[in-house]
Amino acid sequence: QVQLVESGGGLVQPGGSLRLSCAASGSIFSRDAMAWYRQAPGKQRELVARITSGGSTNYADFVKGRFTIPRDNAKKTVNLQMNSLKPEDTAVYYCNTGGLTWRKYDYWGQGTQVTVSS
């Protein structure tokens, strides 16, 4: 059974940084692309960043140059380093696999709340 546990969210001022962590367990991870997603109130969930099992990354335009997505295959963790945070980054952040059909996933972890506010 797959389990994803996100952590590291919190309240931060604009321009600040946070590092989110995702711990995966079960039959997931080593061969899977992993990704971070977010969902702001009243908005649809969106893809933030993705990393393949080999380490290739891609980022949504709205986070390019500010966020990075390192992963540790041995520890089955994927992080999201968020710098230069903006109020519009406020959302609940989730990790999951990075498949093309992610919008149809029926399992999501509890997510971690990120609030960017002065």
C-alpha positions in Angstrom: 0.0 0.0 0.0 1.3 3.4 -1.0 1.6 6.1 1.6 2.8 9.6 1.1 3.5 12.0 4.0 4.2 15.6 3.4 5.7 18.0 5.9 7.5 21.2 6.3 4.8 23.8 5.6 4.1 26.8 7.6 3.8 30.6 7.6 6.5 32.6 5.9 6.9 36.2 4.9 7.2 37.2 1.2 10.7 36.6 0.0 11.3 33.9 2.5 12.1 30.2 2.1 10.7 26.9 3.1 11.7 23.3 2.5 9.0 20.7 2.1 9.6 17.0 2.5 7.7 14.0 1.3 8.3 10.5 2.6 7.0 7.6 0.5 6.4 4.1 1.5 5.0 1.0 -0.2 5.4 0.0 -3.8 6.4 3.4 -5.0 9.4 5.6 -5.7 12.5 4.1 -7.1 11.4 3.9 -10.7 8.7 6.5 -10.5 8.9 10.1 -11.5 7.8 12.1 -8.5 6.2 15.5 -8.3 4.9 18.2 -6.1 1.5 19.7 -6.7 -0.4 22.5 -5.0 -4.0 23.6 -4.6 -5.0 27.0 -3.5 -8.5 27.8 -2.1 -11.0 27.8 -4.9 -8.6 26.7 -7.5 -7.7 23.4 -9.2 -4.7 21.4 -8.2 -1.7 22.2 -10.3 1.7 20.7 -11.0 4.5 22.6 -9.5 7.7 20.5 -10.2 8.5 17.1 -11.4 11.6 14.9 -11.2 12.2 11.6 -12.9 13.9 8.6 -11.4 17.1 9.6 -13.2 17.0 13.1 -11.8 15.7 15.1 -14.8 13.5 18.0 -13.6 10.9 20.3 -15.0 9.1 23.2 -13.3 6.0 25.1 -13.8 6.7 28.6 -15.2 5.5 30.3 -12.1 8.2 28.7 -9.9 11.1 28.5 -12.3 14.3 29.9 -10.8 12.7 29.9 -7.3 12.0 26.2 -6.5 14.0 23.1 -6.8 13.0 19.4 -6.3 15.7 17.2 -5.0 15.1 13.5 -4.4 16.8 10.8 -2.5 16.0 7.4 -3.9 17.7 5.5 -1.0 15.6 7.3 1.6 12.5 7.4 -0.7 12.1 11.1 -0.1 11.5 14.0 -2.4 11.8 17.6 -1.2 10.7 20.9 -2.5 13.0 23.8 -1.8 11.1 27.0 -2.1 12.9 30.3 -2.2 11.7 33.9 -2.9 8.2 32.9 -1.9 5.3 35.1 -3.0 1.8 35.4 -1.6 0.4 33.6 -4.6 2.4 30.6 -3.6 0.0 30.1 -0.7 -1.6 26.7 -1.1 -1.7 23.2 0.2 1.2 21.3 -1.3 1.1 17.6 -2.1 3.6 15.1 -3.4 2.7 12.2 -5.6 4.0 10.3 -8.6 4.6 12.4 -11.6 2.6 10.5 -14.2 0.8 12.1 -17.1 -2.6 11.1 -15.7 -2.0 12.7 -12.3 -5.3 14.5 -12.5 -7.1 11.2 -12.2 -5.2 10.0 -9.2 -7.5 8.8 -6.4 -4.9 8.7 -3.7 -3.4 11.9 -2.2 -1.7 12.4 1.1 -2.8 15.0 3.6 -0.7 17.7 2.1 1.1 20.5 3.9 -0.1 24.1 4.1 2.1 26.9 3.0 1.0 30.4 3.7 3.0 33.4 2.4 2.0 36.5 4.2 3.4 39.5 5.9 
